[in-house]
């Protein structure tokens, strides 16, 4: 029997979650989801069993060394999302910036939601799922991927405007932007609006026999940290610490260092007059960035909790596969870096959680609900047991075949070595076997 | 199924030293591509010359390298790339499944 799919993607979320061992963050709803799910502890980028040799033709004559590089995901929004949703590696999508649409630029690759739509699902997108703009044809790849046009929260148009009250009492386009939500336009914020819409859509599908694929893309914890100010209270500044390794390593090659230009451009960071490229950011401001990032994670966690509670209340938790992930991570001062523009693990390590009813969790219909909402602002931090984990490396290109299979569809076939002409195939692995297999070693 | 897996990632750069477009270079400006290979024991990265017109990488054009042994250096702060003979590393990479 085919399962519905609720596909939740956070933006710039590193593995700063309780279920990934972070003792500082308060993420009770995602932790609760993880306690009933398969948790992939080492989802970085793609792993591949086969080795595609792309370099042999340019090796010097006589060199017997054959190098195989399997080229995979990079830690930048648009190529990363396109790569995950098409299950093709960046060197197949040939997308290294967000100024091209893969169907025009490289090949007419089928996406994850498009595949579900072709199999009779009603597919819907809320928030940031595809990278907006040219990268998704200005339509979030509608109508290919979606049964209805994608929804975007109206309040997002204020995200990059001067919305943050500074010390001078005026409004600025700051990095640190904790706000009184009631004073924001519409009395709301983008992820709250997205959750409201996702809840509404779930209610419309609850009694429909046609299975659904609902993708919800949250905008947080991406900068700016425009979040409800009450979440800062969860992380008193006196309790915050710097990254354990806040200095630029002496032996880090200059080419490897990313100068976090988007962070520098924010008004409050510009006022600090930080030298380019290495800075550093003053220590007190570093603590505030870390505080705001964690607060943004808790705020996003609350929205995930609202969504899952609705799934539960509508009786859909026992017929819906839930996937939670992120497009990539974010540096919080490690190696003297911020943002996401590097190859360090903090920027490529992402959460990947699969809830499959009847497989990762048995729903006892006589007892309490599956996903009761936990308010991180008022409830003490619960302790969840996370016991269905996989430690071996997996990739985000594995998501497409795995979700397909776990929802009851046939997983796409593996791609041939040269796959530009092949519309439907996967460069990832179907991880379904891991749900029943005890990891050894 | 229990074989240790390797994960890969990559990142483009316009130049050898940080500049204003280092974070997000346009395709036409990409001159170097950093390919990372990570296992549970190490993360190995080579920054190689890249041709954005042909999308080809030149493995003979090594701009820089990184190697972090994660058991002793989980934070990836101590780059030991220069402690290893590059040809030895490349031979090991070639023997990967």
Interface residues (C-beta under 8 A of the other chain):
Chain A: X42 X44 X45 X46 X47 X48 X49 X51 X54 X55 X57 X58 X59 X60 X65 X66 X67 X68 X69 X70 X71 X72 X73 X74 X75 X76 X90 X91 X94 X96 X97 X99 X100 X244 X245 X249 X251 X252 X253 X254 X255 X256 X257 X258 X259 X260 X261 X262 X276 X277 X278 X334 X335 X339 X341 X342 X343 X344 X345 X348 X391 X392 X393 X394 X395 X433 X434 X437 X439 X440 X441
Chain B: X1 X2 X4 X5 X6 X7 X8 X9 X10 X11 X12 X13 X15 X16 X17 X18 X19 X20 X21 X22 X23 X24 X25 X26 X27 X30 X32 X34 X35 X36 X38 X39 X40 X43 X45 X47 X52 X55 X56 X57 X58 X59 X60 X63 X64 X65 X66 X75 X76 X77 X78 X79 X80 X81 X82 X87 X90 X91 X93 X94 X96 X97
